[in-house]
């Protein structure tokens, strides 16, 4: 079973080292490349102001977040949801950096202690499409994923779009896996009855003569070391 969580965050700014915090986090679950319908989504009170540039991107205001829980209030539920899954994140260093900062403030281990692996789809996209735009909007257009509702960034919507884009980017892998599974399941040792008779085809006199001449050539070139001739 391959369990993946497509994760996204929104923040008060660009750098956790400057005290910026997570204000929205969302993850959607996929098992064996199929959505399970399970998701995690929370808005968070960052206990600080939101940079104007960040607010212009996601539209989340400080007033809206005043009555929302703190990260410490949801951390256990979040880690339980993410536990042992592969995290699939667009520009993973950004989100993982913020999550590790939040965990460090609580004295908790970093994200790599809680999840199986982290896959950065931005790096994957750059490898697949070098020299092209590879932000989420560009990938949605490239893989024909409907993002008409994405007027602003939002963690839950972006996580859902990323899941759809990821399936498009890795569809060749899915086809290969399905092909291998089909072939491995189609034939087993029990499909061939043990009592099946083996049909023996005898060579004609002309074929036997030609075979003998070939062995004699090998015998000469190997200086008398043709074992097939010795067995005839």
N, C-alpha and C positions, 0 to 999 in steps of 0.2 A: 504494500500500500504506500503510495506517495502522497503525503499530506503537505499542502502548500497554503500559506497565508499571504495574500496580496495586501501590502501594508502602505499606508500613507499618513503623513502628519501635516498639520498647519502650525505655524509658530508665530511668536511676537516679532521675530527678526531673523537675521541670517546666521548669527554666530552664538552658540551656547556659551562660549568663553567670555562673552560680554554680558552674560546673565540672561540671555533670551531663553524663553521657555516654550514648551508645547501647549497649544490651546485647543487642538482637535486631533484626535487619533482614530483611525479606522482600519479594520482588516476584514477581508472576506476569505472564506475557506473554500479550498478546492481539494478534492481527493481523487487521485487517478485521472486528473484533467477534467473533472466534472464538478460543477458547483454543487455544494451541499445545501446552500441556502443559509448557512450559519454565518454570522458576522459579529464583529465587535465595533461599537461606535460610541465615542464620548467626546463632549466638549469639556474643557478644563479651565479653571480659574488660574491664571498664571501669576497672580499676585504682583503684577507690574504692568506698566503701560505697553501698548502695542505700537510699534513703529508705523508711521504713516504709509511708508512704502509697502509694508507687509499687509496692512489693512486694505490697501488698494487692490492687492492681489486676491485675497480671500474674502474680504467684506465682513469679517468678524470684528465686532466692536467690544471694547472693554465693558461697556454697559451690559451687553448681552451676556457676558461671562461672569458677572458679579455673583450670581447665585449658583454657579456650576461647581462641581466637586474639584478638589485639588488632585494632582497626580497621585499623591500618596493614598488617596481614598480609593483609587481604581487599580492600583498597581498589581495587587494579587490576582484580581480577575483578569487583567490583561495578560499577565505572565502565564496563567493557567491556559488561556486561549491560545497563546503562542507556543506553548511548551512542545518541544521536539518536532516542530514543523520547520519546513524550509521557508524562510521569509523571502518574498519576491518584491523588490522595491525599485522604483525608478529613481536613479541617483542615490543609491543606498548609503554612501558615506554621510550624506546630509542627515537623513532620518535616523540612522544608527548613532551618529554623533549626538543628536539631541536626546535620543532614548538613553544612551549611556550616561549623559550628563544628568538626566532626571534620576536615574538609578543610583548614580554616585552620591547625589544629594541625600539619598535615603540610606546610604551605606550598603547598597545591594550590588551583587556581581553584575558584570556587563552582559549585554544581550547575547554574546556568543556562549555564555554559560546556560542560556535558557532555550536556544533554538538549535536545530540540527545544522542549518547552513543559511547563508545569505546570498541570494542571487541578485546582481545589479542589472536590471534590464536596460539601463542607459548604456552600459558597457557592451551588452549583447547587441543592442541596436547599432552602436558605432562599428562593431565588428561586421555586422551584416550589411550596413549601409554607410561606408566611410565617406566623409566629405559632404553628407547630407544633414538636413535638420532632423534631429531625433528626439525632440521634446514630445510630450504625450499627445498634443494636438496633431503634430506632424505624423506620428505613428498611427493615430486614429484614421487620418486621411489615407495613409498608405495601405492600411489593412482593412479599410472600409468598415470601421467601427463608428457607429453613430454617436457623436459627442455634441449634438445640437443643444443639449441642456447645460453644457459647460460654459456658462457666461463668466463665472468666477471659479477659482480653485476651491475644491471641497474634498476633505479626506475620504469620505465614503464613496462619493461619485468617482473620484480619481482612482480609488482602489478597484472599483468595479470595471472601469474602463481599462485599467492596466491588465486585469485578468483576461479581458477579451483580446487585447492587443498581444499579450503573451501567447495565447493560443494560436494567433495568426503567425507570429514570428517563429514558433516551434512546430508548426503543423507537419513539416517533413519528418521530424522525429516521431511524431505520433503515428504517421503512416508506416514508418519502418517498424516501430514496436508492434503495431497491430498485425503487420505482415508476418513478423517473426512468431508472434503468438499463434496466429492461424496455422502456420506451417508446423509448429511444434505440437499442436493439438490434433492435427489431421492424421498423422501417422504415428503409431506406437508399435512396440514389438509384438503385441498380441494381434495386430492386424494381419500378420502373415502366419497361417497355420503351419505347425511344425511338420505335418505330414505331406506338405507340398512336394511333389516329385520334381527332381531336377532333370531337365531335358538335355541330353548330351548330343552335340553335333559333331559327327566324324568328318575329318578332312577328306577331300577327294584325292585320288592318286597324284594328280597334277599338283595340288596344293602341298601334299606331303613331300613330293620331289623338290619343289621350290624351297620349302622350309629346310630340307636337308642341305641344299646347296648354300643357303644363307648361313647355316651353322658351320659348314666347312670353311667358309670365308672368315667367320669369326675365329674359328680354331687356328687358322693360319696366321691371322693378324695378332692373335693373343699368344702365339708361340706354344700352342698345345694346351691352353688353359680354358677351353670352352667346356664348362660343366654341363651345359644343356646337351651337347653332343655325346658326352659320356653316359648320359641317362637314356639315350635313345637306343 
